[in-house]
Amino acid sequence: MKFWTIAFLVLLLPLAVYADVSFEAGVHVETEAENASAAKDAAMKKAHREAFLKVAARLTTIDNVTALDQLTDEQLLHFIQEVSVVAERSGVKTYQADLNVKINENLLKQYMQENNMIEVVSAPAQVLIVPIFSDTLYPDKVVWEDGNVWRQAWLDKGLIKAGTYDFMVVADNEVNRKLLSAEPIDTKTYHQLAAANRIKNIFSVDAVRAGGHTLVVIIKELSTGTEKRIMVTSDDGEPFDKAIAESVGYISSVMQGHTVSESMHQGKQVFVYYFDRLTEWLDMEKRLNNVPQIKNVRMLAMGGNQVKIEIEFSGSENRLKSSLRNAGIYLQIVDGNYILR
């Protein structure tokens, strides 16, 4: 990817569809170094990168986020518009802080446009919501019953779009009714729901009325079991709209975190490539080095018309397989050995 010539252009392109995307991200960092100053410097670099990738994940695909992660700390610094400290603590050799980082919207959009990262934005990822409701006066939980005013509030919103995510309420049909009740949703039920609805990103959103204008909302990511509790109060009526907005914001953050975590993952794997002529291997080596996700290709051994190499890559192994396929390189696993074709 080429770096840009710094200039502020008027972007009258499809980027306008991202007008409602936030270009700020909250991050938590903890670092240790030879002294407090070095620890803080390392923490800031880490915070810049994490926030930058979080924001980028709202605009483009994970492949492009992985490519953006290849930018150096110095290059990333151009995108940082503002950093505010929410809380911090410094030790003799440590530094930890909660920071809010604002990314320069114009520069990021311009850079993505120049590097063709706008055209490849895929369809929004789908998020399935399972709204469950109960009242302190009537402790029984409801999912499909008419008394589930929380579910109706979600339905009244219609399709909710947030960044690159589409939020939809689980459909009232025979299959879903058999799978879902007010009982806790276990791993088996999650997989059945995911298969039946063809959506893997499923969150139960359990709202408990705790007073006239207060809701306690328990948000659970069914694939991991991770939970988050929030309390929402509205002084001017029902708190449902506010609770939905806060739930969508939290879930979007979780989804973006998954994207960033996958893109920042670093891995190594040994591969074998068989060839008839040495020129075939030289061509393969060149193609491997042109795969953005691959950080380094190191030869371990060569002989008998085969070469053994170690590849360092970013992102998950499945993502690497996809990137290799896009480059016309196919991976087979034979008796535990990774073979490139």
PEQUI-V477656 format. One record per residue. N is the residue number from 1. RES is the residue in one letter. BURIAL is + if it has 16 or more other C-alpha atoms within 10 Angstrom, else -. Layout:
BEGIN
n-><N	N>
res-><RES	RES>
burial-><BURIAL	BURIAL>
END
This chain:
BEGIN
n-><1	2	3	4	5	6	7	8	9	10	11	12	13	14	15	16	17	18	19	20	21	22	23	24	25	26	27	28	29	30	31	32	33	34	35	36	37	38	39	40	41	42	43	44	45	46	47	48	49	50	51	52	53	54	55	56	57	58	59	60	61	62	63	64	65	66	67	68	69	70	71	72	73	74	75	76	77	78	79	80	81	82	83	84	85	86	87	88	89	90	91	92	93	94	95	96	97	98	99	100	101	102	103	104	105	106	107	108	109	110	111	112	113	114	115	116	117	118	119	120	121	122	123	124	125	126	127	128	129	130	131	132	133	134	135	136	137	138	139	140	141	142	143	144	145	146	147	148	149	150	151	152	153	154	155	156	157	158	159	160	161	162	163	164	165	166	167	168	169	170	171	172	173	174	175	176	177	178	179	180	181	182	183	184	185	186	187	188	189	190	191	192	193	194	195	196	197	198	199	200	201	202	203	204	205	206	207	208	209	210	211	212	213	214	215	216	217	218	219	220	221	222	223	224	225	226	227	228	229	230	231	232	233	234	235	236	237	238	239	240	241	242	243	244	245	246	247	248	249	250	251	252	253	254	255	256	257	258	259	260	261	262	263	264	265	266	267	268	269	270	271	272	273	274	275	276	277	278	279	280	281	282	283	284	285	286	287	288	289	290	291	292	293	294	295	296	297	298	299	300	301	302	303	304	305	306	307	308	309	310	311	312	313	314	315	316	317	318	319	320	321	322	323	324	325	326	327	328	329	330	331	332	333	334	335	336	337	338	339	340	341>
res-><M	K	F	W	T	I	A	F	L	V	L	L	L	P	L	A	V	Y	A	D	V	S	F	E	A	G	V	H	V	E	T	E	A	E	N	A	S	A	A	K	D	A	A	M	K	K	A	H	R	E	A	F	L	K	V	A	A	R	L	T	T	I	D	N	V	T	A	L	D	Q	L	T	D	E	Q	L	L	H	F	I	Q	E	V	S	V	V	A	E	R	S	G	V	K	T	Y	Q	A	D	L	N	V	K	I	N	E	N	L	L	K	Q	Y	M	Q	E	N	N	M	I	E	V	V	S	A	P	A	Q	V	L	I	V	P	I	F	S	D	T	L	Y	P	D	K	V	V	W	E	D	G	N	V	W	R	Q	A	W	L	D	K	G	L	I	K	A	G	T	Y	D	F	M	V	V	A	D	N	E	V	N	R	K	L	L	S	A	E	P	I	D	T	K	T	Y	H	Q	L	A	A	A	N	R	I	K	N	I	F	S	V	D	A	V	R	A	G	G	H	T	L	V	V	I	I	K	E	L	S	T	G	T	E	K	R	I	M	V	T	S	D	D	G	E	P	F	D	K	A	I	A	E	S	V	G	Y	I	S	S	V	M	Q	G	H	T	V	S	E	S	M	H	Q	G	K	Q	V	F	V	Y	Y	F	D	R	L	T	E	W	L	D	M	E	K	R	L	N	N	V	P	Q	I	K	N	V	R	M	L	A	M	G	G	N	Q	V	K	I	E	I	E	F	S	G	S	E	N	R	L	K	S	S	L	R	N	A	G	I	Y	L	Q	I	V	D	G	N	Y	I	L	R>
burial-><-	-	-	-	-	-	-	-	-	-	-	-	-	-	-	-	-	-	-	-	-	-	+	+	+	+	+	+	+	+	+	+	+	-	-	+	+	+	+	+	-	+	+	+	+	+	+	+	+	+	+	+	+	+	+	+	+	+	+	+	+	+	+	+	+	+	+	+	+	+	-	-	-	-	-	+	-	-	+	+	-	-	+	-	-	-	-	-	-	+	-	-	-	+	+	+	+	+	+	+	+	+	+	+	+	-	+	+	+	+	+	+	+	-	-	-	+	+	-	-	-	-	-	+	+	+	+	+	+	+	+	+	+	+	+	-	-	-	-	-	+	+	+	+	-	-	-	+	+	+	+	-	-	+	+	-	-	-	-	+	+	+	+	+	+	+	+	+	+	+	-	-	-	-	-	+	-	-	-	+	-	-	-	-	+	-	-	-	-	+	+	-	+	+	-	-	-	-	-	+	+	+	+	+	+	+	+	+	+	+	-	-	-	+	+	+	+	+	+	+	+	+	-	-	-	-	-	-	-	-	+	+	+	-	-	-	-	-	+	+	+	-	+	+	-	+	+	+	-	-	+	+	+	-	+	+	+	-	+	+	+	+	+	+	-	+	-	-	-	+	+	+	+	+	-	-	-	-	-	-	+	-	-	+	+	-	-	+	-	-	+	+	+	+	+	-	+	-	-	-	-	-	-	-	-	+	+	+	+	+	+	+	+	+	+	+	+	-	+	+	-	+	+	+	-	-	-	-	-	-	+	-	-	-	-	-	-	+	+	-	->
END
